[in-house]
Amino acid sequence: MEPLSDFLAKLSVPRTPALVVRRAALEANLAAMQAACDAAGVKLRPHGKMAKCSRLSLRQQELGAVGVCCQTVGEAEAYAAAGVSDLLISAPVPPWGWPVLAQLAGQGVRVSAVVDSEAQIALAPPGISLLVDVDGGQHRSGARFEDVPALVRAVLDVGHHWGGLQCYVGTLQADPGRGPAHAALMARLRALVEALRADGMDPASVTGGGTGTAPLDLAAGVFTEIQAGSYALMDVAYGKAGATYETALLLAASVVSAQWKSHVTIDSGLKALSADGPPARILAGAPEGSRFFFQGDEHGGLLHPAAAEAMKAQGLAAVEVLEADPAFARPDWPADGSLVWLQPGHVDPTVNLHDALWIADEDGALERWAVDARRTTPWLD
C-alpha cells in the first residue's frame, strides 16, 4: 500500500462526518487473522457487533470464516436476512428473543446461543444449539466454573443439542499487561474442558477470545474457535494495546470554524465518534501534535499542541487568554471547509452511530456498505 497521506489526498467524500474504510488495509487485516487461525487449526467466527455490516461478514466467510457472532437478537435477524447462515448469539437471550431465533432456525439458518442458567435453558426452543457461557472474570454474564458441569447436564437432560462452551473476557482485550491473567484463565479453562471430557461430556466447540488476546488465544491451544472482530477495522484502543493490524477505519470531518489560535472546530462530535475509550487520533489535515477533543453533540475540536496544558488548567478561559498573548503563535490551521482525517478511539460504538461505511479503493473510488445490523425493529417498519 502507498503511504496513507498519498491515499487520503485522493479521497473525496459526499458529506461529512463519514466513516471511510481503506479496502486494501481491510483486506490485509482479514487475510492476516484468517491465516493465523488457519495455521493454528482454529476456526474464525468474527464478531458482528463490531461493524454491524453484513457485507463485511459475507466477505469474511468468503475468506474462510465459519459464520458470525451476534451480540443481540436484532443483529442475528439482520445477518440472517443478508444471507449469513451460521449465527452464534454470544450474549444472554432475553425471553422475547427465543421465538425469534426459533423462527430463524426454522428458515434453515444454523443458530447457536449461549446460556448461563437453568432458567434460560428452560426457555430455549428446540432446534437451537446451546453453549454454556463461562464467566472468565468479567462478571457480566456466564456461569461460575464450578457450576458449568451441572448446566451442561441440564442442557442434555432436556434433549437440547449441547454445542460446547464460550468463555470471553472483554477486560483483557485492551490491557497491554494481559499475559499473566490470560495464562491463568486458559489453565482454568483447559482444566474444565478436561474434566468435562473425562465425564463423557466432550465440548464440540470452545469459543471465545478477541482481537487483543488473539495471539495468546491461538497459542494456548484451548479454543477451537476465535471471536475476534475489531481486527478488521482497528481503532486507537487496540493500537495502544499492542494489536498490529492496519488502520482501516477512518473518519472524514470538515473544519467548520477556524476563529481561534488555540483550536479549530470540526463537524464531528459525540454523534459521530464514541466517547468511551481513548480520544480519536488525528491522521491528516492538522498540524503535527494536534489533539482531538469533544465540543458537544455535533462538534469536535483540534487543539493546538502548545495549548493543551493551558486548556487543562484553565478550561475554556484559556482560549481568550491565548488569543490575547502575542507570544502564542497561530499554527498552520486548516481553512474552513478543509477535510481532517481521524482514527476513531473505539470502533464498535463509533460505527453504531453511522448508517454506512464508505469502502475506498486506492484510486479514491468509493463503494457504500450499509451498517444494516445497526438497529433492527421490524415491528416499527
Protein Blocks (a to p, Z undefined) as FASTA:
>chain_A
ZZfklmmmmpccfbdcdddddfklmmmmmmmmmmmmmmnopacdddfklnopaklmmmmm
mnopabdcdfbfklmmmmmmnopabdcdfbdcdfklmmmmmmmmmnopacddddfbfklm
mmpcghiacdddddehlomgccdfklmmmmmmmmmmnopacfbjcdddfklmmmmklmmm
mmmmmmmmmmmmmmmmmnopacfbdceddfklmmmmmmnomagbdcbfklmnopfklmmn
opabdcfbdcddddfbdfbfkbccdfbdfklbcfedcddddfbhpaehiacddebjkbcc
dddfklmmmmmmnmmmlmmmmmmmmklccdddddehiacddddfblklmmmmpcbdcddd
fkopacddddfklpccfklZZ
